[in-house]
Amino acid sequence: MARYKVGLETQGKILEATRRLLGESGFEAITVKGICAAAGIQAGSFYNLFPTKDEAVLTVVRDAISTFDPDPDGEGNDTVEALVDAYTGFVIKDPELGRVYAHMAVTAALTQDHLAGRIQRHHEQRVERFTNAYVREHPDVSRSLAGYRMEILLGALNGLSIRWSIDPTFDICSYASLMVDELSTTP
């Protein structure tokens, strides 16, 4: 039991150090050595918990995304609008991690199969969740059409978030809201 507690404490130190370093230096500048130094741990302790720096970073991003979850208990009562608001909320309120996630999705996933699989699974889960919400709101729409629409919506949100990360004056929330309004009036 004590080993488990120590492991959780070490994991917490690693994730806290990773998050802090991401904010200070950005994704490209951090290293496992830097994370270990900031966390006050040895590299072996890091590798016991995370196979790579990227896995630690993705865990930090996943944890940050989950803080915006409109239905954290998975009860199935979220709406498309609430999910879109959570998406834009994460991007706006945690811009560094939003940029890191976009960067990893586009570049790291193309060169590292284990990351590509993890990012692909996250995207598929997000599409499924959006689709479930859309079907609850529009029971007359087939599941396949709902999935198609939600894939397009998420693609548009990803593009809007990239645009916002380049130009933070871009009004991502208004465009996201317009997309939701358009979907709610589309038969």
MARVEX-68810 format. One record per residue: residue in three letters; x, y, z of N, C-alpha, C in turn. Coordinates in steps of 0.001 Angstrom, whole numbers. Layout:
SITE  rest     n.px     n.py     n.pz    ca.px    ca.py    ca.pz     c.px     c.py     c.pz
SITE   ALA        X        Y        Z        X        Y        Z        X        Y        Z
...
This chain:
SITE  rest     n.px     n.py     n.pz    ca.px    ca.py    ca.pz     c.px     c.py     c.pz
SITE   MET      818    -1188        0        0        0        0      866     1257        0
SITE   ALA     1968     1226      756     2863     2381      835     3521     2636     -519
SITE   ARG     3873     1555    -1234     4477     1721    -2560     3501     2388    -3519
SITE   TYR     2246     2026    -3431     1217     2608    -4289     1102     4109    -4022
SITE   LYS     1097     4476    -2734      995     5887    -2353     2203     6665    -2860
SITE   VAL     3387     6089    -2730     4607     6743    -3218     4534     6897    -4736
SITE   GLY     4048     5873    -5413     3894     5943    -6871     2957     7064    -7290
SITE   LEU     1835     7192    -6579      893     8273    -6881     1502     9644    -6614
SITE   GLU     2259     9745    -5539     2922    11015    -5225     3954    11360    -6293
SITE   THR     4715    10366    -6725     5713    10584    -7772     5034    10975    -9073
SITE   GLN     3954    10298    -9413     3215    10641   -10626     2707    12079   -10544
SITE   GLY     2191    12463    -9403     1719    13838    -9223     2837    14851    -9408
SITE   LYS     4008    14553    -8875     5162    15450    -9033     5548    15574   -10509
SITE   ILE     5554    14451   -11199     5918    14449   -12622     4923    15280   -13425
SITE   LEU     3640    15055   -13190     2625    15778   -13956     2640    17274   -13633
SITE   GLU     2838    17610   -12374     2913    19025   -11995     4127    19689   -12651
SITE   ALA     5266    19016   -12619     6476    19559   -13243     6300    19681   -14754
SITE   THR     5697    18679   -15372     5474    18710   -16820     4584    19882   -17193
SITE   ARG     3504    20064   -16469     2579    21172   -16746     3288    22519   -16586
SITE   ARG     4046    22662   -15514     4755    23921   -15268     5762    24205   -16389
SITE   LEU     6523    23191   -16778     7518    23370   -17830     6874    23653   -19180
SITE   LEU     5742    23044   -19454     5029    23345   -20699     4643    24819   -20748
SITE   GLY     4160    25331   -19632     3780    26740   -19562     4959    27678   -19687
SITE   GLU     6087    27275   -19140     7275    28129   -19153     8036    28058   -20474
SITE   SER     8165    26847   -21021     9077    26646   -22145     8434    26137   -23423
SITE   GLY     7261    25536   -23319     6631    24935   -24489     7064    23491   -24676
SITE   PHE     6347    22798   -25514     6535    21363   -25720     7931    20998   -26203
SITE   GLU     8410    21684   -27213     9685    21328   -27827    10866    21471   -26876
SITE   ALA    10767    22384   -25925    11908    22679   -25048    12033    21738   -23856
SITE   ILE    10982    21019   -23517    11087    20188   -22319    11658    18815   -22652
SITE   THR    12330    18251   -21661    12949    16927   -21786    12610    16111   -20544
SITE   VAL    12818    14817   -20644    12627    13960   -19474    13581    14396   -18370
SITE   LYS    14806    14711   -18725    15790    15166   -17735    15284    16431   -17031
SITE   GLY    14739    17375   -17793    14210    18600   -17205    13009    18343   -16307
SITE   ILE    12137    17439   -16742    10968    17087   -15929    11422    16467   -14612
SITE   CYS    12380    15544   -14705    12872    14877   -13493    13507    15882   -12539
SITE   ALA    14288    16807   -13069    14926    17821   -12222    13863    18691   -11550
SITE   ALA    12860    19108   -12319    11801    19960   -11766    10949    19215   -10744
SITE   ALA    10787    17913   -10939     9980    17109   -10016    10795    16609    -8816
SITE   GLY    12119    16701    -8911    12971    16217    -7827    13004    14705    -7738
SITE   ILE    13011    14054    -8900    13024    12582    -8927    14129    12091    -9856
SITE   GLN    14394    10809    -9811    15364    10177   -10706    14649     9723   -11985
SITE   ALA    15421     9599   -13057    14848     9194   -14348    14162     7830   -14264
SITE   GLY    14712     6923   -13468    14094     5596   -13329    12676     5679   -12801
SITE   SER    12450     6606   -11881    11093     6793   -11346    10161     7301   -12439
SITE   PHE    10674     8184   -13287     9863     8683   -14403     9474     7518   -15311
SITE   TYR    10475     6748   -15730    10228     5670   -16693     9418     4516   -16104
SITE   ASN     9348     4407   -14801     8455     3420   -14189     6992     3788   -14425
SITE   LEU     6727     5077   -14633     5352     5553   -14776     4986     5971   -16191
SITE   PHE     5949     6478   -16946     5694     6974   -18307     6792     6478   -19235
SITE   PRO     6431     5876   -20362     7465     5382   -21272     8207     6509   -22002
SITE   THR     7550     7658   -22170     8162     8771   -22897     7677    10099   -22336
SITE   LYS     8366    11146   -22702     7944    12512   -22361     6557    12772   -22942
SITE   ASP     6344    12322   -24165     5071    12567   -24834     3894    11985   -24060
SITE   GLU     4094    10809   -23470     3021    10199   -22688     2700    11032   -21449
SITE   ALA     3719    11578   -20817     3485    12457   -19661     2747    13715   -20105
SITE   VAL     3160    14272   -21233     2503    15478   -21749     1050    15190   -22093
SITE   LEU      784    14079   -22768     -603    13738   -23113    -1449    13522   -21864
SITE   THR     -866    12978   -20827    -1602    12801   -19576    -1966    14153   -18981
SITE   VAL    -1038    15098   -19023    -1321    16454   -18535    -2444    17081   -19359
SITE   VAL    -2372    16933   -20672    -3403    17502   -21546    -4751    16838   -21276
SITE   ARG    -4763    15515   -21178    -6018    14797   -20907    -6640    15258   -19591
SITE   ASP    -5819    15409   -18578    -6322    15868   -17278    -6901    17282   -17387
SITE   ALA    -6231    18141   -18153    -6728    19514   -18334    -8054    19520   -19092
SITE   ILE    -8150    18711   -20129    -9396    18623   -20906   -10532    18146   -20005
SITE   SER   -10248    17175   -19141   -11308    16612   -18298   -11878    17632   -17312
SITE   THR   -11122    18671   -16975   -11655    19686   -16058   -12778    20494   -16690
SITE   PHE   -12909    20447   -18000   -13964    21177   -18707   -15141    20279   -19077
SITE   ASP   -15084    19029   -18697   -16096    18047   -19073   -17473    18425   -18513
SITE   PRO   -18478    18589   -19396   -19817    18955   -18912   -20566    17785   -18270
SITE   ASP   -20068    16573   -18436   -20704    15386   -17861   -19615    14441   -17362
SITE   PRO   -18889    14855   -16317   -17726    14069   -15885   -18059    12666   -15394
SITE   ASP   -19283    12434   -14973   -19662    11106   -14492   -20162    10196   -15611
SITE   GLY   -20209    10718   -16840   -20623     9914   -17981   -22065     9457   -17925
SITE   GLU   -22926    10304   -17405   -24338     9938   -17276   -25117    10095   -18585
SITE   GLY   -24489    10675   -19599   -25161    10821   -20882   -26166    11949   -20922
SITE   ASN   -25915    13007   -20168   -26850    14134   -20186   -26220    15402   -20746
SITE   ASP   -25057    15256   -21399   -24444    16423   -22010   -25101    16710   -23359
SITE   THR   -24942    17936   -23811   -25496    18362   -25096   -24348    18697   -26035
SITE   VAL   -24662    18792   -27318   -23645    19197   -28286   -23127    20588   -27914
SITE   GLU   -24027    21479   -27567   -23609    22837   -27202   -22673    22817   -25993
SITE   ALA   -22975    22019   -24982   -22118    21934   -23791   -20753    21337   -24145
SITE   LEU   -20735    20358   -25038   -19472    19759   -25457   -18629    20752   -26256
SITE   VAL   -19284    21521   -27114   -18570    22560   -27878   -18044    23631   -26921
SITE   ASP   -18856    24038   -25960   -18407    25021   -24967   -17210    24493   -24180
SITE   ALA   -17225    23209   -23841   -16094    22610   -23125   -14841    22632   -23999
SITE   TYR   -15008    22318   -25270   -13884    22327   -26212   -13275    23721   -26295
SITE   THR   -14107    24720   -26555   -13583    26083   -26685   -13074    26604   -25343
SITE   GLY   -13715    26193   -24262   -13247    26604   -22936   -11834    26120   -22671
SITE   PHE   -11557    24875   -23025   -10208    24332   -22848    -9201    25126   -23672
SITE   VAL    -9533    25378   -24931    -8613    26084   -25829    -8326    27495   -25321
SITE   ILE    -9361    28189   -24893    -9206    29587   -24475    -8573    29706   -23085
SITE   LYS    -9018    28876   -22169    -8561    29025   -20787    -7234    28322   -20514
SITE   ASP    -6823    27424   -21394    -5540    26755   -21237    -4828    26723   -22590
SITE   PRO    -4500    27918   -23117    -4000    28005   -24490    -2707    27229   -24741
SITE   GLU    -1816    27204   -23768     -558    26475   -23984     -840    24990   -24184
SITE   LEU    -1693    24422   -23345    -1993    23003   -23507    -2822    22750   -24763
SITE   GLY    -3672    23700   -25133    -4409    23582   -26394    -3455    23525   -27578
SITE   ARG    -2447    24379   -27557    -1440    24379   -28629     -635    23082   -28625
SITE   VAL     -278    22618   -27431      490    21386   -27317     -314    20220   -27894
SITE   TYR    -1590    20147   -27549    -2416    19047   -28058    -2515    19106   -29586
SITE   ALA    -2750    20299   -30124    -2834    20441   -31588    -1505    20054   -32229
SITE   HIS     -418    20502   -31645      919    20188   -32170     1150    18678   -32162
SITE   MET      834    18040   -31064     1056    16600   -30970      148    15843   -31931
SITE   ALA    -1080    16304   -32064    -2012    15623   -32961    -1525    15694   -34403
SITE   VAL     -935    16819   -34769     -524    17002   -36155      873    16459   -36423
SITE   THR     1821    16710   -35546     3199    16339   -35855     3659    15062   -35168
SITE   ALA     3567    15004   -33872     4089    13842   -33160     3356    12568   -33568
SITE   ALA     2064    12666   -33765     1293    11479   -34130     1678    10948   -35507
SITE   LEU     2209    11812   -36355     2616    11366   -37686     3921    10578   -37666
SITE   THR     4718    10784   -36635     6022    10145   -36597     6142     9081   -35514
SITE   GLN     5156     8995   -34625     5248     8046   -33520     3942     7256   -33430
SITE   ASP     4011     5987   -33814     2810     5160   -33892     2044     5076   -32579
SITE   HIS     2747     4961   -31454     2037     4830   -30175     1235     6095   -29866
SITE   LEU     1746     7257   -30266      993     8499   -30062     -157     8606   -31053
SITE   ALA       93     8205   -32282     -968     8255   -33281    -2167     7441   -32825
SITE   GLY    -1916     6256   -32296    -3005     5411   -31814    -3746     6037   -30653
SITE   ARG    -3011     6617   -29732    -3643     7237   -28561    -4485     8452   -28977
SITE   ILE    -3950     9272   -29847    -4678    10463   -30302    -5888    10048   -31137
SITE   GLN    -5735     9032   -31972    -6849     8536   -32772    -7967     8011   -31871
SITE   ARG    -7616     7252   -30832    -8642     6742   -29910    -9355     7889   -29195
SITE   HIS    -8616     8889   -28787    -9233    10046   -28130   -10206    10743   -29081
SITE   HIS    -9798    10896   -30330   -10679    11539   -31304   -11944    10700   -31526
SITE   GLU   -11784     9403   -31676   -12933     8522   -31893   -13892     8563   -30704
SITE   GLN   -13346     8602   -29493   -14195     8706   -28297   -14940    10040   -28279
SITE   ARG   -14257    11087   -28699   -14891    12410   -28731   -16007    12432   -29780
SITE   VAL   -15760    11867   -30959   -16802    11804   -31994   -17997    11010   -31480
SITE   GLU   -17736     9894   -30826   -18815     9061   -30277   -19638     9830   -29246
SITE   ARG   -18962    10554   -28402   -19669    11319   -27370   -20512    12426   -27987
SITE   PHE   -19958    13151   -28940   -20717    14190   -29640   -21896    13564   -30382
SITE   THR   -21658    12413   -31015   -22722    11737   -31752   -23849    11333   -30816
SITE   ASN   -23518    10769   -29666   -24541    10386   -28696   -25379    11591   -28274
SITE   ALA   -24715    12710   -28024   -25441    13922   -27630   -26346    14393   -28764
SITE   TYR   -25836    14338   -29991   -26622    14797   -31138   -27850    13907   -31344
SITE   VAL   -27672    12616   -31218   -28796    11675   -31378   -29846    11900   -30290
SITE   ARG   -29414    12185   -29060   -30381    12482   -27996   -31185    13740   -28335
SITE   GLU   -30518    14723   -28923   -31187    15978   -29262   -32018    15886   -30544
SITE   HIS   -31632    14982   -31428   -32306    14831   -32727   -32586    13353   -32986
SITE   PRO   -33544    12777   -32281   -33796    11338   -32422   -34262    10922   -33815
SITE   ASP   -34704    11885   -34613   -35155    11584   -35977   -33995    11428   -36960
SITE   VAL   -32771    11783   -36551   -31599    11687   -37419   -30921    10342   -37190
SITE   SER   -30539     9676   -38273   -29873     8375   -38138   -28521     8538   -37436
SITE   ARG   -28131     7481   -36795   -26852     7499   -36079   -25689     7749   -37037
SITE   SER   -25729     7160   -38215   -24629     7346   -39162   -24551     8799   -39636
SITE   LEU   -25695     9431   -39896   -25697    10837   -40296   -25229    11721   -39136
SITE   ALA   -25664    11392   -37926   -25220    12146   -36741   -23698    12039   -36599
SITE   GLY   -23155    10840   -36771   -21704    10650   -36682   -20963    11439   -37744
SITE   TYR   -21496    11446   -38937   -20912    12218   -40036   -20889    13710   -39689
SITE   ARG   -21998    14216   -39197   -22079    15630   -38824   -21132    15970   -37681
SITE   MET   -20994    15068   -36716   -20133    15351   -35576   -18648    15274   -35961
SITE   GLU   -18328    14406   -36896   -16944    14360   -37412   -16610    15696   -38088
SITE   ILE   -17540    16215   -38864   -17329    17510   -39511   -17239    18626   -38475
SITE   LEU   -18119    18586   -37479   -18085    19602   -36423   -16736    19594   -35704
SITE   LEU   -16245    18427   -35340   -14958    18350   -34643   -13806    18786   -35545
SITE   GLY   -13880    18454   -36823   -12860    18940   -37753   -12858    20456   -37814
SITE   ALA   -14046    21041   -37849   -14151    22505   -37867   -13631    23099   -36555
SITE   LEU   -13972    22491   -35427   -13473    22980   -34141   -11951    22900   -34072
SITE   ASN   -11383    21822   -34590    -9925    21706   -34612    -9316    22828   -35449
SITE   GLY    -9899    23093   -36598    -9410    24183   -37446    -9553    25533   -36773
SITE   LEU   -10694    25764   -36127   -10898    27029   -35417    -9907    27192   -34276
SITE   SER    -9599    26096   -33591    -8646    26197   -32474    -7240    26496   -32984
SITE   ILE    -6880    25946   -34132    -5580    26282   -34718    -5557    27758   -35103
SITE   ARG    -6629    28223   -35728    -6725    29642   -36089    -6601    30520   -34845
SITE   TRP    -7299    30147   -33765    -7252    30929   -32535    -5849    30911   -31922
SITE   SER    -5165    29762   -31997    -3817    29695   -31411    -2841    30586   -32165
SITE   ILE    -3095    30817   -33454    -2264    31731   -34242    -2650    33178   -33967
SITE   ASP    -3955    33420   -33804    -4466    34785   -33581    -5473    34770   -32435
SITE   PRO    -5011    34990   -31203    -5907    34945   -30044    -7018    35995   -30056
SITE   THR    -6986    36940   -30987    -8096    37890   -31088    -9247    37302   -31909
SITE   PHE    -8992    36189   -32584   -10032    35518   -33361   -11124    35033   -32409
SITE   ASP   -12372    35284   -32737   -13494    34963   -31862   -13981    33527   -32084
SITE   ILE   -13238    32593   -31550   -13543    31175   -31720   -14925    30823   -31175
SITE   CYS   -15318    31450   -30075   -16605    31115   -29442   -17783    31474   -30336
SITE   SER   -17713    32604   -31004   -18815    33003   -31896   -18950    32037   -33062
SITE   TYR   -17814    31652   -33651   -17877    30707   -34763   -18377    29341   -34301
SITE   ALA   -17915    28902   -33147   -18374    27622   -32615   -19869    27665   -32328
SITE   SER   -20331    28771   -31785   -21759    28931   -31502   -22578    28918   -32792
SITE   LEU   -22060    29567   -33826   -22752    29556   -35127   -22855    28133   -35681
SITE   MET   -21814    27346   -35500   -21850    25959   -35976   -22930    25168   -35240
SITE   VAL   -23013    25358   -33932   -24022    24654   -33142   -25412    25082   -33583
SITE   ASP   -25614    26387   -33777   -26910    26896   -34241   -27261    26292   -35601
SITE   GLU   -26283    26219   -36479   -26524    25664   -37821   -26916    24188   -37734
SITE   LEU   -26258    23460   -36863   -26591    22033   -36699   -27978    21836   -36112
SITE   SER   -28396    22741   -35237   -29697    22563   -34597   -30848    22881   -35562
SITE   THR   -30556    23628   -36619   -31613    23950   -37589   -31549    23072   -38840
SITE   THR   -30494    22247   -38938   -30355    21366   -40102   -31209    20123   -39898
SITE   PRO   -32052    19804   -40872   -32890    18600   -40727   -32101    17309   -40825
